[in-house]
């Protein structure tokens, strides 16, 4: 059975994810570090020590084919895709083999600009439409996961 794993450090859609997971009877695992520790009813929490990418490595070691992973980290999304998981960001964008390379390249270019003293715009302020897009995309993924579960031989 599929599950949802959430890169919970700073994730703005934890509550919405748990609510939808209840409807589809899919378990949720929150993975966070000690500086972002959280516990929510309806989800298991795994807390890891602080450290660069500590949450990412624990999460990617737990993901299985067909699991849904909520993250805004392109690098983590790429690792999830390699394990045949389904990564989605907090705005409803489903990462895929078709879009991940471009996203990683953009991240690399932005890092180079910052390293040379340049400045980049920060993310846009979150709006209610972002939550709606996330919920619609997650519902679609959850429906697909349930359909795949019910089909013999998947």
Backbone as ProteinMPNN parsed JSONL, in Angstrom:
{"seq_chain_A": "XXXXXXXXXXXXXXXXXXXXXXXXXXXXXXXXXXXXXXXXXXXXXXXXXXXXXXXXXXXXXXXXXXXXXXXXXXXXXXXXXXXXXXXXXXXXXXXXXXXXXXXXXXXXXXXXXXXXXXXXXXXXXXXXXXXXXXXXXXXXXXXXXXXXXXXXXX", "coords_chain_A": {"N_chain_A": [[0.839, -1.194, 0.0], [0.512, 2.202, -0.81], [2.014, 5.172, 0.593], [2.174, 8.45, 2.101], [4.836, 10.593, 2.282], [6.192, 13.315, 3.993], [8.322, 15.99, 3.569], [8.797, 17.691, 6.078], [9.914, 19.99, 7.205], [9.265, 23.231, 7.342], [7.063, 22.97, 5.632], [4.124, 24.09, 4.138], [1.717, 22.743, 3.786], [0.977, 20.626, 5.419], [-1.255, 20.034, 7.106], [-3.419, 20.004, 5.231], [-2.624, 17.855, 3.663], [-2.72, 15.678, 5.458], [-5.47, 15.633, 6.027], [-6.604, 14.983, 3.489], [-5.39, 12.499, 3.108], [-6.608, 10.973, 5.079], [-9.201, 10.694, 4.037], [-8.682, 9.065, 1.851], [-7.627, 6.908, 3.07], [-4.828, 6.537, 3.445], [-1.623, 6.217, 4.79], [0.36, 8.679, 6.541], [3.562, 10.039, 6.834], [5.474, 12.217, 8.63], [8.519, 13.824, 8.265], [10.993, 15.396, 9.952], [13.451, 17.754, 11.22], [15.172, 18.292, 14.377], [14.91, 21.015, 14.938], [12.554, 21.733, 13.765], [10.557, 20.207, 14.791], [7.484, 18.452, 14.841], [4.228, 17.306, 15.693], [1.379, 15.707, 14.594], [-2.026, 14.867, 14.728], [-3.11, 11.924, 13.169], [-0.9, 11.362, 11.703], [2.294, 9.799, 11.464], [5.329, 10.719, 13.066], [8.683, 11.279, 12.305], [11.596, 12.219, 13.727], [14.66, 13.695, 13.049], [18.196, 14.247, 13.607], [19.558, 17.568, 13.409], [21.064, 18.733, 10.422], [22.773, 19.092, 7.311], [20.742, 18.11, 4.757], [19.794, 15.921, 6.223], [17.122, 15.152, 6.761], [16.301, 14.658, 4.155], [17.801, 12.364, 3.411], [16.869, 10.393, 5.194], [14.203, 10.323, 4.422], [14.351, 9.557, 1.662], [15.395, 7.014, 1.926], [13.237, 5.652, 2.911], [11.234, 5.76, 1.029], [9.163, 4.096, -1.309], [8.3, 2.454, -4.41], [5.668, 4.135, -5.985], [4.925, 5.587, -3.727], [3.858, 8.745, -2.447], [5.458, 11.841, -2.25], [5.752, 14.807, -0.51], [7.379, 17.677, -1.16], [9.482, 20.573, -1.481], [11.949, 20.575, -2.429], [14.109, 20.28, -5.009], [16.303, 18.576, -5.432], [15.809, 16.434, -3.665], [13.394, 15.62, -4.787], [14.314, 14.625, -7.233], [15.761, 12.374, -6.365], [13.66, 10.886, -5.297], [12.163, 10.376, -7.597], [13.979, 8.685, -8.885], [13.676, 6.425, -7.35], [11.21, 5.666, -8.084], [9.103, 6.891, -6.838], [6.514, 9.377, -6.257], [6.891, 12.596, -6.46], [5.627, 15.736, -5.255], [5.117, 19.257, -5.174], [4.444, 21.964, -2.806], [2.7, 23.585, -4.128], [1.301, 22.094, -5.882], [2.62, 21.171, -8.114], [3.603, 18.404, -9.872], [6.48, 16.631, -9.818], [8.478, 15.323, -12.457], [10.097, 13.009, -14.73], [10.274, 14.496, -16.989], [10.341, 17.226, -16.219], [12.22, 17.601, -14.178], [14.978, 17.849, -14.739], [15.301, 20.397, -15.906], [14.459, 21.986, -13.745], [16.425, 21.388, -11.813], [18.644, 22.39, -13.158], [18.019, 25.127, -13.232], [18.132, 25.665, -10.482], [20.855, 25.255, -10.046], [22.001, 27.305, -11.634], [20.983, 29.558, -10.284], [22.298, 29.258, -7.834], [24.955, 29.661, -8.621], [24.808, 32.35, -9.387], [24.237, 33.554, -6.916], [26.581, 32.854, -5.517], [28.437, 34.407, -6.843], [27.879, 36.858, -5.901], [25.534, 37.957, -6.754], [21.987, 38.677, -6.628], [18.881, 37.066, -5.985], [15.371, 36.905, -6.607], [13.119, 36.205, -3.96], [10.804, 33.553, -3.006], [7.349, 33.807, -4.093], [4.716, 35.299, -2.15], [2.625, 33.123, -0.356], [-0.57, 32.08, -1.487], [-4.164, 31.59, -1.207], [-5.039, 30.286, -3.471], [-2.861, 28.74, -4.132], [-2.934, 26.709, -2.222], [-5.328, 25.503, -3.005], [-4.668, 24.556, -5.593], [-2.689, 22.728, -4.869], [-4.207, 20.886, -3.322], [-6.011, 19.907, -5.268], [-4.254, 18.649, -7.086], [-3.049, 16.748, -5.399], [-5.294, 15.214, -4.68], [-5.848, 14.043, -7.162], [-3.529, 12.45, -7.509], [-3.877, 10.726, -5.336], [-6.266, 9.443, -6.014], [-5.384, 8.073, -8.3], [-3.474, 6.416, -7.102], [-5.118, 4.779, -5.506], [-6.639, 3.534, -7.515], [-4.621, 2.113, -8.867], [-3.897, 0.366, -6.853], [-6.138, -1.217, -6.688], [-6.114, -2.576, -9.048], [-5.312, -5.685, -10.378], [-2.051, -7.17, -10.377], [-0.425, -4.9, -10.203]], "CA_chain_A": [[0.0, 0.0, 0.0], [1.243, 3.46, -0.886], [1.956, 6.074, 1.726], [2.617, 9.806, 1.811], [5.932, 11.066, 3.121], [6.264, 14.773, 3.89], [9.514, 16.723, 3.973], [7.947, 18.574, 6.88], [10.582, 21.224, 7.617], [8.765, 24.406, 6.624], [6.038, 22.62, 4.65], [2.885, 24.79, 4.482], [0.505, 21.977, 3.455], [0.923, 19.413, 6.237], [-2.635, 19.773, 7.537], [-4.229, 19.633, 4.074], [-2.208, 16.517, 3.236], [-3.255, 14.708, 6.419], [-6.923, 15.556, 5.844], [-6.89, 14.217, 2.272], [-4.931, 11.12, 3.31], [-7.65, 10.296, 5.861], [-10.294, 10.371, 3.122], [-8.249, 7.966, 0.976], [-7.079, 5.874, 3.957], [-3.405, 6.358, 3.155], [-0.86, 6.689, 5.942], [1.218, 9.852, 6.356], [4.748, 10.107, 7.683], [6.147, 13.515, 8.65], [9.929, 13.704, 8.603], [11.481, 16.737, 10.252], [14.618, 17.74, 12.099], [14.876, 18.699, 15.755], [14.542, 22.431, 15.028], [11.223, 21.898, 13.181], [9.787, 19.047, 15.255], [6.032, 18.63, 14.9], [3.409, 16.097, 15.829], [0.012, 15.978, 14.165], [-2.936, 13.723, 14.772], [-3.333, 11.345, 11.855], [0.368, 11.147, 11.002], [3.475, 9.368, 12.223], [6.414, 11.69, 12.953], [10.063, 10.832, 12.481], [12.44, 13.379, 13.956], [16.073, 13.381, 12.844], [19.123, 15.281, 14.052], [19.802, 18.633, 12.446], [22.218, 18.52, 9.562], [22.489, 19.308, 5.891], [20.089, 17.009, 4.044], [19.503, 14.775, 7.093], [15.731, 14.758, 6.511], [16.235, 14.119, 2.793], [18.342, 11.006, 3.342], [15.943, 9.496, 5.889], [13.007, 10.189, 3.592], [14.603, 8.789, 0.435], [15.612, 5.623, 2.312], [11.939, 5.061, 3.254], [10.292, 5.822, -0.091], [9.002, 2.903, -2.144], [7.608, 2.71, -5.669], [4.274, 4.533, -5.85], [4.703, 6.49, -2.594], [3.77, 10.165, -2.757], [6.347, 12.616, -1.389], [5.51, 16.239, -0.571], [8.637, 18.39, -0.933], [9.785, 21.669, -2.399], [13.378, 20.408, -2.696], [14.304, 19.638, -6.313], [17.253, 17.469, -5.301], [15.073, 15.323, -3.06], [12.429, 15.153, -5.789], [15.046, 13.817, -8.215], [16.06, 11.076, -5.741], [12.378, 10.173, -5.185], [11.856, 9.879, -8.949], [14.865, 7.552, -9.163], [13.132, 5.268, -6.638], [9.879, 5.485, -8.659], [8.086, 7.551, -6.041], [5.803, 10.459, -6.945], [7.055, 13.831, -5.698], [4.745, 16.865, -5.555], [5.48, 20.386, -4.318], [3.361, 22.547, -2.011], [1.797, 24.321, -5.012], [0.606, 21.154, -6.74], [3.413, 20.724, -9.271], [4.103, 17.037, -9.758], [7.784, 16.513, -10.464], [8.511, 14.184, -13.371], [11.337, 12.878, -15.501], [10.243, 15.529, -18.021], [10.603, 18.59, -15.738], [13.195, 17.698, -13.086], [16.293, 18.299, -15.208], [15.239, 21.849, -16.058], [14.376, 22.572, -12.407], [17.751, 21.258, -11.203], [19.529, 23.323, -13.854], [17.677, 26.459, -12.727], [18.67, 25.76, -9.121], [22.312, 25.367, -10.19], [22.284, 28.65, -12.139], [20.702, 30.497, -9.19], [23.374, 29.117, -6.851], [26.136, 30.321, -9.199], [24.572, 33.802, -9.312], [24.404, 33.957, -5.509], [27.992, 32.705, -5.155], [29.213, 35.499, -7.435], [27.448, 38.115, -5.291], [24.251, 38.381, -7.307], [20.804, 38.463, -5.797], [17.742, 36.435, -6.642], [14.088, 37.155, -5.948], [12.633, 35.123, -3.112], [9.536, 32.98, -3.47], [6.158, 34.642, -3.965], [3.898, 35.076, -0.956], [1.669, 32.036, -0.552], [-1.965, 32.517, -1.61], [-5.126, 30.497, -1.025], [-5.095, 29.527, -4.727], [-1.774, 27.749, -4.089], [-3.462, 25.577, -1.454], [-6.349, 24.841, -3.827], [-3.973, 23.809, -6.641], [-2.052, 21.581, -4.218], [-5.223, 19.902, -2.953], [-6.532, 19.278, -6.483], [-3.221, 17.755, -7.62], [-2.885, 15.619, -4.481], [-6.474, 14.353, -4.845], [-5.657, 13.274, -8.397], [-2.519, 11.425, -7.225], [-4.463, 9.752, -4.41], [-7.211, 8.636, -6.802], [-4.581, 7.174, -9.132], [-2.863, 5.407, -6.224], [-6.175, 3.828, -5.142], [-6.963, 2.752, -8.71], [-3.515, 1.183, -9.098], [-3.974, -0.638, -5.797], [-7.26, -2.116, -6.949], [-5.866, -3.324, -10.279], [-4.43, -6.839, -10.143], [-0.781, -7.182, -11.093], [0.321, -3.641, -10.107]], "C_chain_A": [[0.874, 1.244, 0.0], [1.092, 4.24, 0.411], [2.376, 7.46, 1.248], [3.712, 10.145, 2.81], [6.033, 12.576, 2.912], [7.612, 15.25, 4.416], [8.966, 17.907, 4.775], [8.612, 19.861, 7.349], [10.083, 22.389, 6.763], [7.688, 24.122, 5.592], [4.706, 23.272, 5.043], [1.608, 23.979, 4.272], [0.395, 20.675, 4.243], [-0.521, 19.076, 6.601], [-3.524, 19.33, 6.388], [-3.897, 18.211, 3.617], [-2.792, 15.453, 4.153], [-4.765, 14.538, 6.233], [-7.285, 14.73, 4.608], [-6.486, 12.753, 2.434], [-5.961, 10.326, 4.114], [-8.783, 9.83, 4.956], [-9.943, 9.144, 2.289], [-7.616, 6.807, 1.749], [-5.644, 5.504, 3.597], [-2.627, 6.947, 4.326], [0.075, 7.833, 5.554], [2.37, 9.773, 7.341], [5.362, 11.49, 7.521], [7.602, 13.271, 9.02], [10.469, 15.118, 8.764], [12.735, 16.637, 11.114], [14.246, 18.351, 13.451], [14.504, 20.175, 15.875], [13.168, 22.715, 14.428], [10.263, 20.808, 13.659], [8.3, 19.371, 15.352], [5.358, 17.276, 15.054], [1.99, 16.492, 15.463], [-0.799, 14.712, 14.267], [-3.178, 13.233, 13.349], [-2.06, 11.107, 11.065], [1.426, 10.641, 11.976], [4.547, 10.432, 12.027], [7.745, 11.001, 13.19], [10.903, 12.091, 12.601], [13.898, 12.953, 13.843], [16.923, 14.527, 13.37], [19.273, 16.336, 12.964], [21.048, 18.302, 11.642], [21.814, 18.687, 8.12], [21.931, 18.022, 5.286], [19.76, 15.794, 4.911], [18.089, 14.254, 6.85], [15.63, 14.084, 5.145], [16.692, 12.665, 2.745], [17.437, 10.002, 4.06], [14.714, 9.254, 5.013], [13.28, 9.3, 2.385], [14.876, 7.319, 0.752], [14.303, 4.909, 2.649], [10.981, 4.988, 2.071], [10.344, 4.538, -0.915], [8.258, 3.311, -3.418], [6.137, 3.037, -5.388], [3.969, 5.424, -4.658], [4.666, 7.934, -3.094], [4.65, 10.906, -1.753], [6.069, 14.092, -1.6], [6.813, 16.944, -0.197], [8.747, 19.558, -1.895], [11.256, 21.625, -2.81], [13.573, 19.628, -4.001], [15.255, 18.448, -6.231], [16.597, 16.235, -4.712], [14.07, 14.749, -4.058], [13.112, 14.261, -6.826], [15.366, 12.436, -7.645], [14.792, 10.233, -5.615], [11.985, 9.595, -6.551], [12.712, 8.663, -9.286], [14.376, 6.279, -8.478], [11.679, 4.974, -7.047], [8.745, 5.932, -7.723], [7.49, 8.701, -6.843], [5.934, 11.741, -6.117], [6.127, 14.945, -6.205], [5.166, 18.019, -4.654], [4.235, 20.988, -3.67], [2.381, 23.366, -2.853], [1.104, 23.406, -6.016], [1.371, 20.728, -7.985], [3.924, 19.317, -8.99], [5.42, 16.991, -10.524], [7.781, 15.253, -11.326], [9.878, 14.106, -14.036], [11.419, 13.982, -16.56], [10.6, 16.915, -17.493], [11.753, 18.705, -14.738], [14.553, 18.228, -13.553], [16.34, 19.819, -15.345], [15.206, 22.54, -14.688], [15.727, 22.511, -11.704], [18.739, 22.222, -11.847], [19.278, 24.753, -13.363], [18.216, 26.688, -11.325], [20.177, 25.966, -9.164], [22.704, 26.779, -10.646], [22.069, 29.688, -11.034], [21.807, 30.454, -8.132], [24.636, 29.822, -7.342], [26.003, 31.84, -9.116], [24.785, 34.289, -7.887], [25.865, 33.884, -5.09], [28.845, 33.839, -5.714], [28.743, 36.865, -6.932], [26.129, 38.642, -5.819], [23.112, 38.088, -6.343], [19.689, 37.871, -6.634], [16.482, 36.829, -5.881], [13.723, 35.955, -5.091], [11.321, 34.581, -3.655], [8.38, 33.962, -3.264], [5.423, 34.302, -2.677], [2.83, 34.025, -1.279], [0.237, 32.577, -0.549], [-2.886, 31.324, -1.44], [-5.248, 29.663, -2.296], [-4.004, 28.456, -4.767], [-2.236, 26.501, -3.331], [-4.483, 24.795, -2.268], [-5.704, 24.01, -4.93], [-3.296, 22.569, -6.057], [-3.083, 20.494, -3.926], [-5.78, 19.182, -4.181], [-5.522, 18.272, -7.046], [-3.035, 16.535, -6.724], [-4.083, 14.67, -4.576], [-6.32, 13.465, -6.074], [-4.644, 12.154, -8.174], [-3.085, 10.335, -6.317], [-5.477, 8.861, -5.117], [-6.459, 7.617, -7.655], [-3.962, 6.062, -8.293], [-3.891, 4.352, -5.832], [-6.549, 2.937, -6.322], [-5.882, 1.702, -8.983], [-3.515, 0.054, -8.086], [-5.041, -1.684, -6.103], [-7.06, -2.964, -8.196], [-4.944, -4.495, -9.997], [-3.155, -6.713, -10.97], [-0.018, -5.887, -11.053], [1.076, -3.568, -8.818]], "O_chain_A": [[1.861, 1.32, 0.732], [0.182, 4.006, 1.206], [2.869, 7.622, 0.132], [3.538, 10.005, 4.021], [5.968, 13.055, 1.78], [7.994, 14.959, 5.549], [8.706, 18.978, 4.227], [7.923, 20.749, 7.85], [10.447, 22.508, 5.593], [7.424, 24.975, 4.744], [4.207, 23.043, 6.145], [0.517, 24.477, 4.551], [-0.223, 19.72, 3.772], [-0.955, 17.939, 6.416], [-4.302, 18.388, 6.536], [-4.788, 17.455, 3.23], [-3.302, 14.437, 3.68], [-5.274, 13.418, 6.277], [-8.168, 13.875, 4.67], [-7.179, 11.863, 1.941], [-6.165, 9.139, 3.86], [-9.269, 8.707, 5.089], [-10.792, 8.286, 2.045], [-7.131, 5.846, 1.153], [-5.295, 4.331, 3.464], [-2.933, 8.042, 4.797], [0.516, 7.943, 4.411], [2.183, 9.48, 8.522], [5.728, 11.89, 6.415], [7.881, 12.576, 9.997], [10.412, 15.93, 7.841], [13.043, 15.581, 11.667], [13.14, 18.859, 13.634], [13.837, 20.551, 16.839], [12.661, 23.828, 14.567], [9.265, 20.525, 12.997], [7.907, 20.415, 15.871], [5.863, 16.249, 14.602], [1.463, 17.488, 15.959], [-0.328, 13.623, 13.937], [-3.421, 14.027, 12.44], [-2.111, 10.701, 9.904], [1.444, 11.009, 13.15], [4.667, 10.991, 10.937], [7.913, 10.243, 14.146], [10.923, 12.927, 11.698], [14.32, 11.975, 14.46], [16.433, 15.641, 13.556], [19.138, 16.054, 11.773], [21.972, 17.661, 12.143], [20.664, 18.455, 7.748], [22.584, 16.979, 5.307], [19.471, 14.727, 4.37], [17.883, 13.045, 6.745], [14.956, 13.065, 4.995], [16.048, 11.83, 2.111], [17.26, 8.881, 3.584], [14.245, 8.123, 4.882], [12.51, 8.379, 2.114], [14.608, 6.457, -0.086], [14.266, 3.679, 2.67], [10.013, 4.229, 2.109], [11.41, 3.98, -1.177], [7.661, 4.386, -3.483], [5.455, 2.319, -4.657], [2.869, 5.97, -4.57], [5.359, 8.291, -4.047], [4.597, 10.636, -0.553], [6.137, 14.585, -2.726], [7.292, 16.828, 0.931], [8.177, 19.537, -2.986], [11.746, 22.543, -3.467], [13.235, 18.446, -4.076], [15.036, 17.428, -6.885], [16.8, 15.122, -5.196], [13.915, 13.532, -4.159], [12.545, 13.253, -7.247], [15.257, 11.435, -8.354], [14.831, 9.017, -5.8], [11.529, 8.455, -6.639], [12.227, 7.715, -9.904], [14.629, 5.177, -8.964], [11.008, 4.142, -6.435], [7.617, 5.444, -7.793], [7.908, 8.966, -7.97], [5.169, 11.948, -5.175], [5.88, 15.076, -7.403], [5.533, 17.8, -3.499], [3.112, 20.57, -3.954], [1.343, 23.795, -2.348], [0.397, 23.884, -6.903], [0.835, 20.003, -8.823], [4.597, 19.078, -7.987], [5.468, 17.273, -11.721], [7.164, 14.248, -10.974], [10.701, 15.014, -13.918], [12.513, 14.359, -16.979], [11.123, 17.727, -18.257], [12.218, 19.815, -14.476], [15.205, 18.98, -12.827], [17.316, 20.451, -14.942], [15.857, 23.567, -14.498], [16.134, 23.482, -11.066], [19.577, 22.807, -11.16], [20.223, 25.498, -13.107], [18.7, 27.776, -11.011], [20.717, 26.767, -8.399], [23.634, 27.373, -10.1], [22.885, 30.594, -10.869], [22.202, 31.491, -7.6], [25.31, 30.502, -6.569], [26.972, 32.536, -8.811], [25.434, 35.311, -7.666], [26.343, 34.766, -4.377], [29.866, 34.195, -5.125], [29.148, 37.901, -7.459], [25.658, 39.684, -5.365], [23.268, 37.346, -5.374], [19.57, 38.14, -7.83], [16.516, 37.058, -4.672], [13.992, 34.813, -5.465], [10.791, 35.086, -4.644], [8.423, 34.825, -2.387], [5.493, 33.179, -2.177], [2.218, 34.05, -2.346], [-0.121, 33.417, 0.276], [-2.445, 30.177, -1.518], [-5.528, 28.466, -2.223], [-4.192, 27.394, -5.361], [-1.961, 25.376, -3.748], [-4.502, 23.565, -2.227], [-6.132, 22.884, -5.185], [-3.32, 21.497, -6.661], [-2.865, 19.324, -4.241], [-5.998, 17.971, -4.138], [-5.899, 17.167, -7.436], [-2.88, 15.418, -7.217], [-3.907, 13.452, -4.554], [-6.627, 12.274, -6.028], [-4.873, 11.023, -8.604], [-2.801, 9.153, -6.512], [-5.543, 7.66, -4.852], [-6.842, 6.45, -7.728], [-3.928, 4.905, -8.713], [-3.581, 3.16, -5.823], [-6.754, 1.735, -6.158], [-6.187, 0.55, -9.292], [-3.175, -1.083, -8.414], [-4.874, -2.869, -5.817], [-7.757, -3.962, -8.386], [-3.875, -4.299, -9.42], [-3.169, -6.222, -12.099], [0.958, -5.743, -11.789], [1.763, -2.58, -8.56]]}, "name": "protein", "num_of_chains": 1, "seq": "XXXXXXXXXXXXXXXXXXXXXXXXXXXXXXXXXXXXXXXXXXXXXXXXXXXXXXXXXXXXXXXXXXXXXXXXXXXXXXXXXXXXXXXXXXXXXXXXXXXXXXXXXXXXXXXXXXXXXXXXXXXXXXXXXXXXXXXXXXXXXXXXXXXXXXXXXX"}
